[in-house]
């Protein structure tokens, strides 16, 4: 294998936070800043620009559709260009297109910018997730993925609510400009990444991976969790009453913190008791949290609901990803990364668009209740899947 090809670091009791990994984590943090800053701002901008709540859902849907399409081709890009170059291109696509909105604010431009950001998201998440799985030793991979999850989630904790606040307190134009500046910072840090390469062109197709029930089951379960996340990220600011507008940034902050902490904790637990055992309780917490948000006029219910949903989402993120990597050979990591991220992004997009269509018939409270019931139903297959597949903590001898 070429010297530039990625090899996992040698086994160790620690997480091996080497200089290479620290730069990778810092790049991941800064690279995701533009994504988080605009994620809830663009739907709000679209809604206020057009006067339609559905426009908010279409904005998120356009981004997620582009993400799903580009993700399918990202493994080949990685094979041809290597991790560093594709990740730099992804970061540029996440931040710089927002500058177009300083000049053009029509719906066509909003959708085009959203699609460009979706392409950038596809590249960065697929390449980043696959590289993270390679960099950490197998017996600590779940926790390593948790650490990576913290790095990519920190921007959401700070910038999801901050973006909404800046847009409402100052202007959308300020947020669009900051997004481009953050992308510029990501490019500067990205130049320090080593020129690693994932190896030869992938030999396994996405469809062949999905034909494996051990991969398909956690994929569908996790997609339902992100279905709920796409709804909350897009519509929470529109669902709360005018006198409780502060609940949107507060709720997003609480959810982001809980998701980040839960993702790391799930990694530590997964290495010890088996990640597959964490999927069912994670989905149950997500369902209960969504049920709380039915009471959109209650500050307590919304904040508690966002906290519970955040814990469930974080647990499902780490557990599903760790389980999928445990059930695949190393030469299939790129495809597994694509599938997991497809589940993430397809869930976000379908949640945003589907909920937008639903609320016209049911209103927000009933729509949240229906989604809670769907999440609750997912607990059953998650519970049945808990004993399938081996966990790295159970099969790998720790020196």
Helices and strands as residue ranges (DSSP letters): H 19-31, H 33-50, H 53-81, H 83-95, G 96-102, H 107-135, G 138-140, H 141-155, I 156-160, H 161-169, H 172-190, H 206-210, H 213-239, G 242-244, H 246-273, G 275-278, H 279-292, H 299-326, G 330-332, H 333-362, H 364-384, G 385-387, H 392-395
